[in-house]
Amino acid sequence: MLTEDASRTSSPAATSQRDTSAPICYLNGEFLPLADANVNIMTHAFMYGTGVFEGIRAYWNADQGQLYGLRLAEHFQRISDSCRILYMDPPGAVDELVALTVDLLRRNDFHEDAYVRPSVYKSTQAIGVRLHNLEQGFYILAIPFGDYIDTTHGIRTQTVSWRRVSDQSLPARAKIVGAYVNSAFAKTEAQLVGADEAIVLASDGHVSEGSAENLFMVRRGELVTPPVTDDILEGITRAGIIEIADRELGLRVVERSIDRTELYIADELFLCGTGAQVSPVTEVDHHVLGGGQVGPITRRLSEAYFDAVRGRLPAYRHWLTPVY
Ligand SMILES: Cc1ncc(COP(=O)(O)O)c(C=O)c1O
């Protein structure tokens, strides 16, 4: 399905002279300027939030003159799973979708960090809320992208009054467009009271995650993170941190429920995700952690993570797809 459509293009192949302020995206079989990639306001996903998406990073390594797509196969596997949950067909095989993304990044000729957002959405133009028997569309957009939140000094977090969507109402393990209103409520509440980021509890009161990040706590020498059954997105960065903790630090990760007040007495705390990368937390609900300094385990995990994603650690080359 992809191979035929993906060969069509409305713009010539990228050259190094291309205007990088006008990104090229992929929409339903065509490559076209982002400014021309529009959908009708009656599109089901626009009216009801019935789409799924991924947030992916590509990291530029200036020394190697290379752009690396990070964990592309894992992201396309997850969007395929999200599609199944929302009664949609995955838009292609995982390896086809990876190849399409590499093609798109090449056409954009990025020589800087980039963000890639594929989305499969209900494209039928009709009133009527349901998930079945609807047409679907597919786009991938790619734009230059830097840091999303601070990754060096430690951020201030606030446990918010909103609860994370639950598997009984809106599954958190699928990356559903409409569910991000829950994340937006959380982030806004945290920022309006002066914090940088939200900590969101599951409906049973246990810690779930940040507004768009998974959470890790260091306590009594253990690295602890909520299990996938505590209404979290099954994060790809989370899986990477578990791999790094084991290989680089010999640290076993315990997946168990976390109480809110455990965060107040944690030795270290950090959030992680594609956007957030590794973001140390030095304050929760006005409790200062580690004297306000980034802790040693967070620091080592973070350094290894950034080396891995930029292609500086051979042991993590399997995470990366070179674009050029
Ligand atoms: C709600 C939520 N949790 C966690 C994450 C982290 O997931 P990943 O590391 O796969 O980006 C994200 C980011 O995509 C998210 O939106």
The ligand as an ORCA input file, in Angstrom:
! r2SCAN-3c Opt
* xyz 0 1
  C       1.590     10.473     28.301
  C       2.987     10.111     27.916
  N       3.700      9.335     28.737
  C       4.960      8.984     28.454
  C       5.575      9.413     27.284
  C       6.968      8.959     26.969
  O       6.927      7.999     25.936
  P       8.095      7.831     24.904
  O       9.334      7.635     25.687
  O       7.741      6.627     24.121
  O       8.155      9.064     24.102
  C       4.885     10.247     26.417
  C       5.521     10.752     25.201
  O       5.275     10.336     24.141
  C       3.547     10.574     26.722
  O       2.845     11.357     25.897
*
